[in-house]
Amino acid sequence: MLAIDILRWPGVNQAFLFSLVFTTLLALVIIPIGQRRRVDRKATWGEAMLGAAYVFAVLFLAFGVVPHQFMDHADKDLGWNKDKLVYGPFNILKPDTVGGSFPMTISYEAVRDIIVVVIHVFYIGLMIYLFSWWQKRGEVVAKEIVTSSYGRPLVKKS
């Protein structure tokens, strides 16, 4: 039997993967908590402080630790810096300054920064979704009443 240790593959960083998965799971824990909690129940001072500290910790992890772990991994493990240029498959992205035909010079540091921006956009979208979901969790969707061609509601007489 062939045993493959997936965490030993080149380009896989345990700290980055753990922080990404852990932070996403911590953010998504809000959904079962919100489903369990009654909407009309007011938060106590202690619950509000605990919730604020929890949200701050998740935001700190999402926008501080996870991007840092990826940047650290890209710099140290992958060696992505300004000197290392992206040539792409079959050298289609090889810049014209070094003998290629592509009009721009793209370094791996720029690719690293783009991936960090994508991480930020993912967490901004997740936070907006969770904040919106929390605010709308008590709303009741009204059933649409069938109307006639004149726009009047069709109500069955009892």
ZIWO-V410766 format. One record per run of one state. SS is the DSSP state (H for helix, E for strand, C for the rest). FROM is the first residue (numbers start at 0). TO is the last residue. If there is no record, write none. Layout:
ss = <SS/SS>
from = <FROM/FROM>
to = <TO/TO>
This chain:
ss = <C/H/C/H/C/H/C/E/C/H/C/E/H/C/E/C/E/H/C/E/C/E/C>
from = <0/5/8/13/36/44/77/84/85/88/91/94/95/98/101/102/106/107/136/146/147/152/153>
to = <4/7/12/35/43/76/83/84/87/90/93/94/97/100/101/105/106/135/145/146/151/152/157>
